[in-house]
């Protein structure tokens, strides 16, 4: 999840609408943004364009998790 990119109520509603007809969804994993790729970009001499502040706060992630659970999806924050 990226704050301001795919964590809005509308984004989550669109995801739920997309997966509702998929019969093979057993679990939803909400993967918060992390900075682990930053060093890889440096080693490859590539510009890292993310600021590192894109992770939604924990309360926002809990709200998103609850919304998926209200729609009957087993939901985990993280991998």
N, C-alpha and C positions, 0 to 999 in steps of 0.2 A: 504494500500500500504506500502510495506517495501522497503526502499532504498537498491538497489543492489540485491534484492531478486525477486521482481515481478514488477519492474517499468521501465524496459528497453524497447526500441522500439520493440524488438523481442517479449518480454512478452506481450505487448499490442496488437501486431499483432496476436499473438496466441489466445488471449482472443477474439478479434474481429472475428477471423476465427471460433472459437468455437460457438459464439452466433449468427452468421449471419443467420443460418437456424432455430433458435428458434423463433417461432412466438409469444411468450408470453412475450417478453422483453419490458416493458413499460418505464423503467428508469434504468439507471446505477448509482449507488452510489459509489463513490471512497472514501474508508474509510482509511484515513491516520493512520499509527501506532500511538498508544497512550500508556501511561505508567500506565493506570488505574489498570492493573492486578498485578502490582509489589507488592502492599500491600497484596493482597490476597495470593500470593506465600509466603510472609513472615509469615502471620498468619498460613499457613499450613506447615511451616517449610520446604518449598521446595526451591530449588535453582532457582533463576530467571536468565535465561541465556541470555536474551536480554540486550543490553547495554543501551537502551533508546534513542539512536541516529539514529534509523532506519527510521524515518519519512522523506519522500522526501521533498525537499524545496518547497515553495509555487509556484515558477515558474514552477518547474517540474510537479506539480499537475495540474496547469493551462494548460500546454502543453498536458498532458494526456487527460484532459477534452476536450480540443479542438479536439483532434484526434477522440474521441468517437463521438463528435458532428458532425464532418465532415462525419462520417459514419451514420448520421441521428439518433443517440440515444440521448434522453433527458438525460443529465448527471449533477449530483450534487456532489460537494465535501462535504463529511460528510454524516451523516445519515439523 
